[in-house]
Amino acid sequence: MTTKRIRFVVLLTFLGALGVLVAVLRPQAEEVEENEAPAVSESDLQIYIKVYTAMQEDHDLVIDNAIKPYQISLDDFRQLERRVQGQSRLVDRVRQALLDSAKAHSVFAQAAAATPTPTPQSTPTEPKPQHKKK
């Protein structure tokens, strides 16, 4: 064999061995186990719902002003938001609370509450005509 062929075979063998080592010993990306999102207290959940309810009722209200009454920073609120969104049962509770609030404050609901529902008057029934027997 010529020197060039020997070098080529050695190089191929080296690259093949390196490829096997990389495939076998390749460091795996560390996967963070997502056991559960950090717990959200009931009071934190109520703050979250109240902030979004306020913003739902006043579309001009920005998040900075919506969180002011609760003395919570925007960063803390965003962390709370991530914790809530990490738990599907809490997301469902928030959606239901916002839906209930929207229904309660809708124009239709307010009009229905202001106007009593009319009840139909009973109409006198006419006597059934009697059939003559033949």
Z-matrix of the N, CA and C atoms (Angstrom, degrees):
N
C 1 1.450
C 2 1.514 1 109.38
N 3 1.245 2 113.41 1 152.30
C 4 1.446 3 117.61 2 178.83
C 5 1.518 4 109.05 3 -86.90
N 6 1.259 5 115.43 4 163.45
C 7 1.454 6 121.97 5 -178.46
C 8 1.529 7 111.56 6 -63.01
N 9 1.303 8 115.50 7 -36.44
C 10 1.476 9 118.65 8 -179.94
C 11 1.523 10 110.11 9 -66.02
N 12 1.331 11 117.14 10 -40.25
C 13 1.464 12 119.73 11 179.88
C 14 1.521 13 110.75 12 -67.26
N 15 1.297 14 116.75 13 -39.67
C 16 1.469 15 120.78 14 179.92
C 17 1.527 16 109.33 15 -63.75
N 18 1.308 17 116.61 16 -45.92
C 19 1.475 18 120.33 17 177.70
C 20 1.532 19 110.79 18 -60.17
N 21 1.327 20 116.30 19 -42.84
C 22 1.465 21 120.79 20 179.61
C 23 1.524 22 111.35 21 -62.48
N 24 1.330 23 118.13 22 -43.78
C 25 1.471 24 122.53 23 179.20
C 26 1.523 25 109.77 24 -65.71
N 27 1.327 26 117.01 25 -43.03
C 28 1.467 27 120.59 26 178.44
C 29 1.527 28 110.06 27 -63.21
N 30 1.311 29 116.58 28 -42.93
C 31 1.463 30 120.51 29 179.07
C 32 1.532 31 110.76 30 -62.93
N 33 1.341 32 117.18 31 -44.52
C 34 1.467 33 120.66 32 178.02
C 35 1.523 34 111.25 33 -63.02
N 36 1.315 35 117.35 34 -41.38
C 37 1.463 36 121.39 35 178.46
C 38 1.521 37 109.96 36 -63.40
N 39 1.327 38 116.35 37 -44.46
C 40 1.468 39 120.77 38 179.25
C 41 1.524 40 111.09 39 -61.72
N 42 1.333 41 116.53 40 -47.03
C 43 1.472 42 120.24 41 179.91
C 44 1.525 43 111.10 42 -64.95
N 45 1.320 44 117.66 43 -37.92
C 46 1.462 45 121.02 44 177.12
C 47 1.518 46 111.17 45 -63.30
N 48 1.341 47 116.93 46 -45.35
C 49 1.466 48 121.55 47 178.89
C 50 1.526 49 110.35 48 -64.31
N 51 1.321 50 116.48 49 -40.55
C 52 1.465 51 120.88 50 178.20
C 53 1.530 52 110.52 51 -63.57
N 54 1.334 53 116.44 52 -40.99
C 55 1.467 54 120.33 53 177.94
C 56 1.513 55 112.12 54 -62.72
N 57 1.342 56 116.09 55 -40.70
C 58 1.475 57 120.13 56 178.31
C 59 1.527 58 109.86 57 -65.21
N 60 1.324 59 117.14 58 -44.17
C 61 1.469 60 120.27 59 179.71
C 62 1.527 61 111.65 60 -62.04
N 63 1.309 62 116.27 61 -42.66
C 64 1.462 63 119.83 62 179.73
C 65 1.531 64 110.22 63 -64.05
N 66 1.333 65 116.38 64 -41.27
C 67 1.467 66 120.08 65 -178.99
C 68 1.522 67 111.11 66 -66.88
N 69 1.331 68 116.93 67 -39.52
C 70 1.465 69 120.82 68 -176.59
C 71 1.518 70 111.35 69 -80.74
N 72 1.291 71 116.53 70 -44.97
C 73 1.462 72 120.79 71 -173.78
C 74 1.524 73 113.70 72 -99.06
N 75 1.334 74 116.46 73 10.81
C 76 1.462 75 120.64 74 -177.62
C 77 1.527 76 109.92 75 -58.08
N 78 1.310 77 116.91 76 126.34
C 79 1.469 78 117.78 77 178.29
C 80 1.527 79 109.87 78 -67.82
N 81 1.292 80 115.05 79 127.55
C 82 1.456 81 120.67 80 179.14
C 83 1.524 82 108.82 81 -76.37
N 84 1.306 83 114.77 82 147.46
C 85 1.457 84 118.69 83 174.90
C 86 1.519 85 107.29 84 -66.26
N 87 1.297 86 115.53 85 134.76
C 88 1.464 87 117.90 86 179.61
C 89 1.506 88 109.04 87 -70.43
N 90 1.295 89 114.44 88 120.34
C 91 1.452 90 119.37 89 178.21
C 92 1.515 91 107.97 90 -97.25
N 93 1.289 92 113.92 91 125.93
C 94 1.446 93 119.30 92 178.86
C 95 1.516 94 107.56 93 -79.85
N 96 1.313 95 114.84 94 124.04
C 97 1.449 96 118.19 95 177.96
C 98 1.512 97 108.83 96 -72.16
N 99 1.301 98 113.91 97 127.16
C 100 1.454 99 118.48 98 179.27
C 101 1.516 100 108.03 99 -100.10
N 102 1.317 101 114.49 100 79.98
C 103 1.457 102 118.90 101 179.48
C 104 1.516 103 109.15 102 -61.44
N 105 1.289 104 114.55 103 -65.17
C 106 1.461 105 120.60 104 175.40
C 107 1.518 106 107.45 105 -156.22
N 108 1.285 107 114.62 106 151.22
C 109 1.461 108 118.65 107 175.99
C 110 1.529 109 107.41 108 -66.28
N 111 1.318 110 117.12 109 152.72
C 112 1.457 111 118.99 110 177.94
C 113 1.528 112 110.33 111 -55.04
N 114 1.298 113 114.93 112 145.72
C 115 1.463 114 120.55 113 -176.14
C 116 1.522 115 111.83 114 -61.48
N 117 1.312 116 114.74 115 148.05
C 118 1.459 117 121.96 116 176.92
C 119 1.526 118 106.00 117 -115.65
N 120 1.322 119 115.78 118 121.46
C 121 1.466 120 118.94 119 -179.91
C 122 1.527 121 109.56 120 -71.08
N 123 1.312 122 114.70 121 160.15
C 124 1.471 123 119.70 122 179.67
C 125 1.533 124 110.46 123 -62.44
N 126 1.331 125 116.75 124 -37.95
C 127 1.473 126 119.06 125 -179.95
C 128 1.533 127 110.89 126 -68.06
N 129 1.335 128 117.49 127 -37.79
C 130 1.467 129 120.24 128 176.60
C 131 1.521 130 110.29 129 -64.59
N 132 1.325 131 116.45 130 -41.32
C 133 1.461 132 119.97 131 179.27
C 134 1.528 133 110.62 132 -63.45
N 135 1.329 134 117.02 133 -39.70
C 136 1.464 135 120.28 134 179.16
C 137 1.528 136 111.25 135 -66.07
N 138 1.333 137 117.31 136 -37.70
C 139 1.476 138 120.53 137 175.73
C 140 1.524 139 109.43 138 -62.04
N 141 1.312 140 116.36 139 -45.57
C 142 1.465 141 121.73 140 179.88
C 143 1.525 142 110.29 141 -58.28
N 144 1.324 143 116.45 142 -46.71
C 145 1.465 144 121.20 143 -179.92
C 146 1.527 145 110.73 144 -64.83
N 147 1.325 146 117.25 145 -42.65
C 148 1.471 147 120.54 146 -178.63
C 149 1.526 148 111.55 147 -64.58
N 150 1.330 149 116.54 148 -39.14
C 151 1.469 150 119.93 149 179.27
C 152 1.522 151 109.70 150 -62.91
N 153 1.315 152 116.95 151 -48.28
C 154 1.460 153 119.37 152 -178.69
C 155 1.523 154 112.43 153 -71.30
N 156 1.316 155 117.32 154 -30.67
C 157 1.468 156 119.98 155 175.27
C 158 1.527 157 109.83 156 -64.80
N 159 1.326 158 116.43 157 -43.63
C 160 1.465 159 120.62 158 178.84
C 161 1.526 160 110.40 159 -61.28
N 162 1.317 161 116.31 160 -41.24
C 163 1.463 162 119.52 161 -179.87
C 164 1.531 163 111.47 162 -71.64
N 165 1.319 164 116.56 163 -28.36
C 166 1.460 165 120.85 164 177.22
C 167 1.530 166 110.37 165 -71.52
N 168 1.324 167 116.11 166 -36.05
C 169 1.461 168 120.57 167 -178.94
C 170 1.528 169 111.91 168 -77.79
N 171 1.329 170 116.94 169 -30.32
C 172 1.465 171 121.64 170 179.70
C 173 1.525 172 108.27 171 -127.40
N 174 1.299 173 116.58 172 97.62
C 175 1.459 174 120.99 173 -174.94
C 176 1.518 175 113.12 174 -68.09
N 177 1.317 176 118.59 175 -12.50
C 178 1.463 177 121.46 176 176.81
C 179 1.523 178 111.88 177 -87.39
N 180 1.327 179 117.04 178 -9.17
C 181 1.460 180 122.13 179 -178.37
C 182 1.529 181 109.48 180 -74.80
N 183 1.329 182 115.45 181 125.66
C 184 1.466 183 119.78 182 177.96
C 185 1.524 184 109.01 183 -94.07
N 186 1.314 185 115.35 184 159.36
C 187 1.461 186 121.15 185 -174.36
C 188 1.529 187 112.07 186 -57.51
N 189 1.331 188 117.07 187 -38.41
C 190 1.471 189 119.86 188 -179.58
C 191 1.522 190 111.55 189 -58.92
N 192 1.325 191 116.65 190 -41.20
C 193 1.465 192 119.95 191 179.70
C 194 1.523 193 111.82 192 -78.65
N 195 1.307 194 117.63 193 -28.53
C 196 1.460 195 120.78 194 -179.13
C 197 1.528 196 112.00 195 -70.75
N 198 1.333 197 117.74 196 -29.13
C 199 1.461 198 120.08 197 -178.58
C 200 1.529 199 113.34 198 -91.18
N 201 1.328 200 117.62 199 -11.02
C 202 1.468 201 120.89 200 -178.11
C 203 1.529 202 114.09 201 -54.50
N 204 1.338 203 119.22 202 -45.41
C 205 1.465 204 118.02 203 -177.89
C 206 1.528 205 113.70 204 -62.93
N 207 1.310 206 118.19 205 -15.51
C 208 1.467 207 121.22 206 -175.69
C 209 1.526 208 112.47 207 -103.59
N 210 1.324 209 117.35 208 6.11
C 211 1.462 210 123.67 209 179.39
C 212 1.536 211 111.24 210 45.40
N 213 1.319 212 115.92 211 53.54
C 214 1.452 213 121.91 212 178.81
C 215 1.523 214 107.57 213 -126.76
N 216 1.326 215 115.44 214 137.96
C 217 1.468 216 118.49 215 -179.79
C 218 1.526 217 109.25 216 -76.21
N 219 1.318 218 115.33 217 161.84
C 220 1.460 219 119.88 218 179.04
C 221 1.532 220 110.24 219 -63.20
N 222 1.343 221 116.42 220 -39.38
C 223 1.469 222 119.89 221 177.27
C 224 1.521 223 111.67 222 -60.38
N 225 1.346 224 115.73 223 -45.78
C 226 1.466 225 119.91 224 179.49
C 227 1.528 226 110.85 225 -63.74
N 228 1.325 227 116.32 226 -39.10
C 229 1.456 228 119.25 227 178.99
C 230 1.520 229 110.76 228 -65.57
N 231 1.327 230 117.17 229 -41.17
C 232 1.469 231 120.51 230 179.07
C 233 1.535 232 110.90 231 -65.10
N 234 1.330 233 117.10 232 -36.04
C 235 1.464 234 119.94 233 176.17
C 236 1.531 235 110.11 234 -66.22
N 237 1.323 236 116.15 235 -41.38
C 238 1.464 237 120.72 236 176.28
C 239 1.526 238 109.66 237 -60.96
N 240 1.320 239 115.54 238 -42.62
C 241 1.462 240 120.76 239 179.68
C 242 1.532 241 110.89 240 -59.94
N 243 1.336 242 116.94 241 -43.26
C 244 1.465 243 120.42 242 178.57
C 245 1.526 244 111.14 243 -64.49
N 246 1.332 245 116.74 244 -39.78
C 247 1.473 246 119.53 245 179.24
C 248 1.522 247 110.76 246 -66.07
N 249 1.329 248 116.77 247 -40.61
C 250 1.470 249 120.02 248 179.02
C 251 1.524 250 109.44 249 -65.19
N 252 1.319 251 116.92 250 -45.92
C 253 1.462 252 120.52 251 -176.92
C 254 1.521 253 112.58 252 -69.19
N 255 1.319 254 116.90 253 -15.34
C 256 1.461 255 120.58 254 177.34
C 257 1.517 256 113.15 255 -79.63
N 258 1.319 257 116.87 256 -7.73
C 259 1.469 258 120.38 257 -178.10
C 260 1.526 259 108.74 258 -125.21
N 261 1.304 260 115.44 259 110.21
C 262 1.466 261 120.40 260 -173.25
C 263 1.529 262 112.77 261 -60.96
N 264 1.317 263 117.90 262 -32.20
C 265 1.472 264 118.31 263 179.93
C 266 1.535 265 110.82 264 -68.26
N 267 1.324 266 117.05 265 -32.67
C 268 1.458 267 119.75 266 177.37
C 269 1.520 268 110.73 267 -73.22
N 270 1.325 269 116.46 268 -37.27
C 271 1.473 270 120.19 269 176.77
C 272 1.524 271 109.16 270 -60.83
N 273 1.330 272 116.33 271 -41.78
C 274 1.464 273 120.25 272 177.88
C 275 1.522 274 111.47 273 -63.21
N 276 1.336 275 116.96 274 -41.04
C 277 1.474 276 119.97 275 178.21
C 278 1.522 277 111.34 276 -63.11
N 279 1.324 278 116.36 277 -42.15
C 280 1.470 279 120.57 278 179.80
C 281 1.521 280 109.91 279 -64.34
N 282 1.324 281 116.71 280 -45.85
C 283 1.465 282 119.90 281 179.33
C 284 1.519 283 111.40 282 -58.83
N 285 1.329 284 116.09 283 -43.88
C 286 1.466 285 119.67 284 -179.57
C 287 1.531 286 110.83 285 -65.41
N 288 1.324 287 117.07 286 -41.05
C 289 1.465 288 120.47 287 178.94
C 290 1.522 289 110.93 288 -63.48
N 291 1.320 290 117.14 289 -42.19
C 292 1.468 291 120.49 290 179.28
C 293 1.526 292 111.05 291 -68.66
N 294 1.311 293 116.79 292 -37.00
C 295 1.461 294 120.70 293 177.18
C 296 1.526 295 110.55 294 -65.41
N 297 1.340 296 116.62 295 -44.66
C 298 1.464 297 120.53 296 177.91
C 299 1.525 298 111.26 297 -61.12
N 300 1.325 299 115.85 298 -41.40
C 301 1.461 300 119.97 299 179.01
C 302 1.521 301 110.97 300 -64.70
N 303 1.320 302 116.30 301 -42.19
C 304 1.470 303 119.98 302 179.94
C 305 1.522 304 110.66 303 -64.17
N 306 1.327 305 115.91 304 -40.58
C 307 1.467 306 119.25 305 178.82
C 308 1.524 307 110.68 306 -65.23
N 309 1.323 308 116.92 307 -41.29
C 310 1.462 309 121.10 308 -178.02
C 311 1.518 310 112.01 309 -67.18
N 312 1.335 311 116.97 310 -29.97
C 313 1.457 312 120.17 311 -176.87
C 314 1.522 313 113.25 312 -103.36
N 315 1.310 314 116.96 313 9.39
C 316 1.460 315 119.09 314 -179.60
C 317 1.526 316 109.92 315 -72.63
N 318 1.291 317 116.08 316 155.08
C 319 1.465 318 122.10 317 179.82
C 320 1.526 319 109.48 318 -61.75
N 321 1.298 320 116.62 319 -39.85
C 322 1.462 321 120.56 320 -179.77
C 323 1.530 322 110.69 321 -63.03
N 324 1.343 323 116.64 322 -43.94
C 325 1.462 324 120.24 323 -179.39
C 326 1.530 325 110.72 324 -65.47
N 327 1.329 326 116.91 325 -39.31
C 328 1.463 327 120.19 326 179.72
C 329 1.523 328 110.39 327 -67.97
N 330 1.327 329 117.38 328 -39.73
C 331 1.464 330 120.71 329 178.91
C 332 1.521 331 110.38 330 -66.78
N 333 1.308 332 116.38 331 -39.53
C 334 1.468 333 120.25 332 -179.77
C 335 1.522 334 110.54 333 -66.86
N 336 1.324 335 117.54 334 -36.16
C 337 1.458 336 121.01 335 -179.81
C 338 1.530 337 110.84 336 -72.54
N 339 1.332 338 117.01 337 -32.57
C 340 1.465 339 120.60 338 -177.73
C 341 1.525 340 111.48 339 -78.12
N 342 1.297 341 117.76 340 -30.54
C 343 1.456 342 121.72 341 -177.41
C 344 1.522 343 108.87 342 -106.28
N 345 1.326 344 115.65 343 121.19
C 346 1.457 345 116.28 344 178.72
C 347 1.528 346 110.06 345 -66.60
N 348 1.290 347 114.47 346 145.94
C 349 1.460 348 119.72 347 179.84
C 350 1.522 349 109.03 348 -73.73
N 351 1.314 350 116.86 349 124.50
C 352 1.467 351 118.55 350 179.89
C 353 1.525 352 110.06 351 -69.65
N 354 1.316 353 113.31 352 140.57
C 355 1.464 354 117.65 353 176.16
C 356 1.515 355 107.51 354 -105.16
N 357 1.289 356 117.27 355 136.69
C 358 1.460 357 119.28 356 -177.86
C 359 1.528 358 110.94 357 -67.98
N 360 1.313 359 113.41 358 140.11
C 361 1.465 360 119.53 359 176.98
C 362 1.517 361 108.22 360 -77.52
N 363 1.292 362 114.26 361 146.34
C 364 1.460 363 116.15 362 177.61
C 365 1.525 364 107.48 363 -76.74
N 366 1.284 365 116.44 364 134.68
C 367 1.462 366 121.30 365 179.93
C 368 1.521 367 108.52 366 -96.79
N 369 1.308 368 114.67 367 138.73
C 370 1.468 369 116.13 368 179.68
C 371 1.524 370 109.56 369 -65.91
N 372 1.266 371 114.83 370 140.08
C 373 1.463 372 119.09 371 179.83
C 374 1.520 373 108.71 372 -92.18
N 375 1.273 374 114.45 373 138.76
C 376 1.468 375 119.05 374 178.78
C 377 1.521 376 108.03 375 -80.60
N 378 1.307 377 115.09 376 144.74
C 379 1.468 378 116.44 377 178.80
C 380 1.518 379 109.61 378 -66.47
N 381 1.297 380 114.87 379 141.85
C 382 1.461 381 120.72 380 -179.84
C 383 1.522 382 108.16 381 -70.16
N 384 1.304 383 116.10 382 137.59
C 385 1.465 384 117.81 383 177.58
C 386 1.546 385 109.40 384 -68.02
N 387 1.279 386 113.26 385 139.45
C 388 1.459 387 118.01 386 179.57
C 389 1.520 388 108.81 387 -85.90
N 390 1.270 389 116.41 388 138.73
C 391 1.460 390 122.07 389 178.45
C 392 1.513 391 109.13 390 -89.43
N 393 1.275 392 114.91 391 138.37
C 394 1.467 393 119.78 392 176.90
C 395 1.494 394 109.60 393 -79.12
N 396 1.268 395 115.55 394 135.72
C 397 1.445 396 120.07 395 176.31
C 398 1.514 397 109.04 396 -87.83
N 399 1.259 398 117.62 397 137.33
C 400 1.446 399 120.91 398 -179.11
C 401 1.475 400 111.51 399 -99.67
